[in-house]
Amino acid sequence: MLNSLVTLLFAAPLALILFWIMREDVRARRIPNGAVLALFALWPVQLLAFDRPEPWWSGPAASAIVLTAGLIAWHFRLLGGGDAKLAAALSALIGLEGLLGFLLATALLGGVLALGLLAIARTAPALAFLEARFVPTRLRGRVARVLPRRAGGRRLTVPYGVALALAAVLVLVWPPPR
């Protein structure tokens, strides 16, 4: 019973924070710094509440590795700064043992997300027509909010925070075999 309560006390805030991140990333293409800090704050809770098979420094080490790689990717405009910070915060919760699985799941989910957004972008004119024709006036414009956006008119942006959050859930729920 106590173990279930501890799991719930960790999982509930984690789920709320990840939902907040995904919502904001889809809506505004921004990841709130407060959400990233809240994820980092969950690391000591996780460390004290759960019996992890790896040493205590595994989380900070994974976080440092991912933050370094993420900042390099951000410098070359391959990844957003918020995505780099989010990946680092989630890596602290996952640790070195699950890091490869997390990165692989993120890449796969991000690819699926990007392909889906490209498909939607190609059908955007048809969706706009259907929205203008069939959606009540007071609800118009809501479809356009979730359609892929172009950054400065150049290229489509992908809310990669969604892929990061879903990959973290997958790795935390199904940790790698030992």
N, C-alpha and C positions, 0 to 999 in steps of 0.2 A: 504494500500500500504506500509506504513512504517513498519507495523508488518511483512509483507512478506519479506521485505528487511532485517530486523533484524534477522529473522529466517534463511534466506539464508546466512547471514554473520556469523552465528554460525554453521549452518549445513555443509556448504562447507568445512571449515577447518577441522571440525570433520570427515567428510567423507574421506578427503585426508589423515588425520593422521591414521584413522582406516585401510584404504587400505594399507598404508605404513607398518603398524604393521603386517597385515595379510601376505603381500608379504614376508617380512623379516622372519617371523616366519615359513612359509612354506619352504622358500628357505634355511635359515641358522639355523633355530631353535633358533633364538635370537630375543629379542624384544629391539629395540633401546631405550636407555635412553632418547634421545632427543624427541622421540615420546611420551614417558610417561610424560616428563616435559611439552610438548606442550598440552597434555590433561589436566594436572593440571592447566595450564595457561588459559584454556577455562572456568574453573569454575567461576572465578569472572565475566567474560563476560556473562555467562549464568545467574548468579545471578542478574546482573544489567539489562540485556535485557529482561528477562522473569519474569512474575508474578508467582512465585512458591508458592504453597499452604503451604509449610512447612517452618519452621524458617531457617535463614541463616546458622546456625551451623549444619544443617542436613547433608550437603555434607561432611564437614570435619569429622563429627562423623562417618558416614558410611565408609569413607575412613580409618579412624583409626581402626575401628573394622575389616574391611576386610584385612588391612595391617597386623595387629596382627595375625589374623588367617592364612593369607598367609605365613607369616614368620615362623610360627610354622610348617605348612605343608612343607615349603621349608627345614626346619631343618631336618625333617624326610624323605626328598627326595620324597615327594608325589607330589610336584609342583615345577616348575622352579622359580627362583628368579625374572625373568622378568615377568612371569605370575602373581606373587604376586603383583608386583609393578603396572602392568597394571590393575589388578582387583581393586586395591586401587584407582587408578586415575579415572577409570570409575565409581566407587562407589561415588566419590565426585560429579560427574555430575548427578548421579541418585538419591542420597539422601536416607534417611532412609525409606521413604515411598515406594520406588520402589525396595529396596534392596533385599527383599525375592524373588520377581519375577525375578530379575536379576540373583540371585544365582541359582534359579530353572531352568531358561532358559539356563544358562551356563552349568549346569549339564546335561540337556537333550541334548543340542547341542554337548557338549563334548563327551557324550556317543555315539551319532550317528556318530560323526567324528572318534572316536576310533574304532567303529565297521567297518566303511568303510575302515579305514586304515588296519585293520586286514584282511579284505577280499582282499584288494589290495595286501597285503604282501603275502598272500597265492597264488595269481596268478602272483607274480613277475617273476618267471622263465618263465612262458608263455608269459608275456609281453616283457621280454628281448628277447626271441626268435623272437616274432613278430617284435620287433623294429629292430633287426639285419637283419631280412629277408625283411622287407617292407619299412623301413624308410630310406630316402636318407642319405648318409654318413655324410654330413655336419650337419645334424640335430640329429644324433645319440647321445645318452647320455642325452638328454633333458627329456626323460621319467624318467630316473633314478633319476633325481634331485627332482622330486616330489613324488617319491615312499617313503614309510615309511623307516626311518633309525633306526638302532640299536645304542643305546648309549653305546659306549665302547664295542661293541660286545655282550652286555647282553640282552637288551630288546628294543622293539620298543618305539620310542618317539612320542608323539602326539603334534602337534602345537596348544596348547590350547589357544593361543592368538586369533586364528580364532574364536573359540567358544565364548570367552569373548567379542570380538568385535561385533559379530553378535547378541549376547544376549543383549548387551548394545543398539544396534540399535532398537531391538524389544521393549525393555522397554522404551526407549526415544520416540519412535514413537507412541506406544500404552501404555501410562502410566496406572497404576492400577486404578480401579474405586475408588472413594471416598465414 
